[in-house]
Structures are given as C-alpha cells and as structure tokens.
C-alpha cells in the first residue's frame, strides 16, 4: 500500500491495556501508518460506536467485562453482519477456533503467537473474505429471490437424487416445506407410481438397459446428455393430483462430471383445461356440422316428398272433377299446401329440425282448417285432447294433411250445410267436434268425431269416397303404413291408426 492510499480503520475491543498497547506497537513497526487503531474495552460501547462510525475490521477479544466466549462473537456478528471480525485470544484451542469461524469470525489468532506483519495480513485477508462472503450472500439472495419469484417449481438434486433446492413455487404446489424435503427426499416421492413404472418399462426397452422404477426414470436420458421434457402427474402432500411439464437437465463440472440434476416444472392444469374445452368445442362444432348436413339432406328429402304430395293431391282433384267449381278445388288444394307449410313452420321453430310435436301441430292446424271451411265457427264446440308425441317430419306432414282433410270434411258435411240452410247447430247440444290422439300398444290412434247428420244411407268407402277421403286413405296406408276407417253413429267417427 502506498502512502496516498486510505488507511484501514481498525476497532480493537480489548480490556487489557497492555495487550492493546502491544498491538498498537506491532502495527506501528510496519513502517507506514496503514492502520488507524481505535480501542474500546467493552463490547457494548464498541457496538454503539459501530453505529456512529465506519470501520474496516474488528479485532475482538473473547474475554471482556460484559461478554465472554462464543457469545461475544455471536453478538458482534449479529449486530454488524458485514464487518470482518478477527478473534484475539490467549487460548490456543483448535475446537474453539473452528467454532468462532462457524459463528461469524473470519480468523482466529492467539496472543503472543504473532507479530505485526501476521496481524496485518490476517486483517487484510479477513476484509477480503468478508467482501467475498457479502458478495456471495448478495448473489445468493438475488438467486433465491429469482427462484422464489419464478412461476415455475425449480428442484435441484444431488447425483443420487436427494433434493438440495426446492423453491417457493415447489413448496406451494406440492405442500411440502424446504425443511421436510431438502437433504431428505427424492423427487420420485411426488410422482405417480404407476406413471413412473410405465415409463421405466418404456426406457428399458428404448435404451436397451434395465431402468428401475424410481428417481432414475426421471434422469435416465439426462445422464446421457439429453434434455428430458415430459408431462407427468404430480401428487401433492394431501393426495390431490395435477398435471405438470417437467424438464430435466444434468449439471456438470469438467473434472467431477455430473454434479446433480435440475428440474424445471410448469403447472399445466389450465392448459389441460383449455385443451379439453377446445376439444369439447371442436366436438360440438363437428356435431353441429353433422346436424346441419343431416338437416340439409332432410330438407331436400322433405321438400321433394312434399312437392310430390302436392302433385298427387292436384292429380286427385283433376281426376275427380265431377262438376265442382274450380275455385273450390283450388281452395282445398291451397288448404292442403297450408297444412304442409305449417309443419315446416313448426320445424323451423324447434331445436331438432327433424321432429314435430303433435300437440303444437294439432293446436295450430285444427282451428286454422276449421276457419278456412267455416268463417263463423262460434257455433262449434271444439275439443282437442292431443298429448305431446314426437313425430318425424315425414309422418308429421302426412298427419297434418290427414287432419286438414278430416276437419274440412266435418266442417263441410256436418256443420256448414246446416248453417247455410238457416238451421240451428246440428244435434241437440249444438255442433261438436272432438279431436283426440292417444297411444294404444305400439300404435298411435287419431280420432276425429262430429255430431252431424252422419254418412248418407248405403255409403260405401270404396264406391262413394270423394277426394278428401281418398287423400286420407292414401296417406294413412302409403305414408303412415296404417289404416283408415269411418264409423256411422251419432255423427261420423273418422279413425286413423298407424305404427309409432
């Protein structure tokens, strides 16, 4: 050190004036004033002085009036953790020397066994060691802060698999503390044993060497210089499970080889949820696409069938033209088309475009058909007893056309002529029209009954049937695979039975 450099400021804590004087002389004999010595005879006042002044190093006697032995070192290092401490004692005790170094001292000197040069060298070394210790502690603190702030579980082990680093995220996720894990456990402790066993079998086959279930499964590829990244199931201390992505790397030193392993763990619970939700949405979209394709095919098929039905109805009218007015035949055809349109309207409102609810169909269609045939329906007691039966669009269309024909037929033959002739409502209780639909065995039974004058004497379905009844019979037999009958009694009872 040159004279232009700042001297070292030394705090000597020594209650023996002779020893203090001897130390001063030995430092002065070095030839340069490189050490400025301040002497205090008790530890308490020394610590108070340290709060006011800055010193580079402390020379500390272990036997003071207010402090004795190791406790003296503990108090001094605890109060000033960044200040280098050189212990000066008359006890040549190797065990005591080691203990003082473990408790915070940088060196241990025996009085009478040193000269000024050795003391100066010890103080310089103590200062440098403390600087290195402080720098290392700062780096360690920074590393620890980085490790604990990371949103990853960071777990390091020895080559044998004993955990030596277990950061805050690992503690939170797994439910273990550092004290429970470090130096005591291996990462295999929180892996699913079944997954580890299955992976051991895979590695044994792939590597050509047997790999025992346990820690070696996690590092087998890393030992060979590869980075192993794989999904695993972690088991928390409470037994609950969560999915992770684990990346394992071997730690190397040139001379020592593998010194341990580092595992970086990501909690992929949310990613797995997102993947499951994406799969659910994709499946839903596929189902919707299939439903749309089915609906388009169904719509094409339905339109084709319904156009054919309209064509058949018009041909029936044309073939049976026995002098009826053309406008009346046209109106009846329009009513039939309207019945088909009603089915389509109900289909467009339903979630399932292939199914029609019989109650909705009946409640909409019967009053509409009655009003079309009888503008004034106030004199007719209309009763509907139709539960909810789901029908395919094809059967619903046929049922709608049958209902339209039967209601129109009742309005025309049971009520309309009587009203137009100025008569009261037919029957002693006025006009009545009952529509029922019920299940009997494996069949649905549709019944439409009125209390009108009934069938003409000698009526024969095969001989006397008109277009409307022909439509009903054809639809019942051909489209519904059922049967149609008319019964004469108190009015007319029309009945259609078909499989359901």
C-alpha angles and dihedrals in degrees: 000000000000123000091253092064120092115260124242114260108223126192110204114197103195130138095194108086091199094056090045091051091048092053091050091052094048092052092046091053090065086087098238131068093244097140127053107201124205115185126206122175099209136044097231096057089042092057091047090053091050088059090059103035138040120238130182097213142001125224104204130194113206095215110065132151092250100032138032137196126330091351088068091060093044093052093047097046091042092054095042108022093170097051117098113237126203112190117221116193141152091228115097093202118148094193091050090048092054092047093052090050090051091050097054111287120126097206142006121217129182115222113244092023098084143055131214094271093053091047092049091048091049092052093049091049091047091052092050093045091051091048090052091045092050091047091048091048091051091049091046090049090050092047091048091049090050092048093047095045093051117107088223132082106243115196124175125187142186118256087267092054103256110144116247100164125042113164130205095266091053090051093049096046099043101033096232126121125227090249091057095048114029112091091359113062140048123219090246086076092077099037122102104259093215092055091047092051092048091048091049090057091048093050094045089057096041097046097037091231127094113258114197118222108260138059093338090066089064096050105028094107093038089057086059093055096263128125107237114209117174143146117252140170114244120206115213124218089260091054097254118132138220135175121251140180109227123196115190125194130178117236114223141193120191097237101028099041116207110018097175146312133271122210122193112193130196122195103228097181093116092044090053090049090050091049091049091048090048090051090048091050092046090050089048091050091048089050091048090049091050090046090050092050090047090048092050091050090045091049092051091047093045094048091048092050093045093049088051089049091052090048091050091049093051091048090052091053091047093048093048098047099139098163099298115145115267092229091057092050090047092050092051091050090050090052090054092049088049089054090054090047090053090058090052091048091054091047091053091055096048126087091228107055091198099059133069125195110231094212093055091045094050096044090053100038106043098057090043093053091045093051091047090057098034117031088193108051097159093108095056122090102215119193125180123193104175121141124203110280118165112228131184116252091253094053091041091055091050091047091050092052091047092050091047091053095045094047091045090048092050092047092049100042105025103038117004099064092046092052095045089052090056095250124139120256108299117257128033093276098044128255115334130185120180123187118187135172123187142155121253114179107309094339137084114223121207116194127184114183131178133180095226128127092288131222121336116262112277093013112174119190093211093048107029103034118126130208095277094054091043089055091051093048094047093047093045094049103032104033102026097033087228140108138257129213139175122209124195118215131101090001121322128313114201114193131187121185123188138162118267 
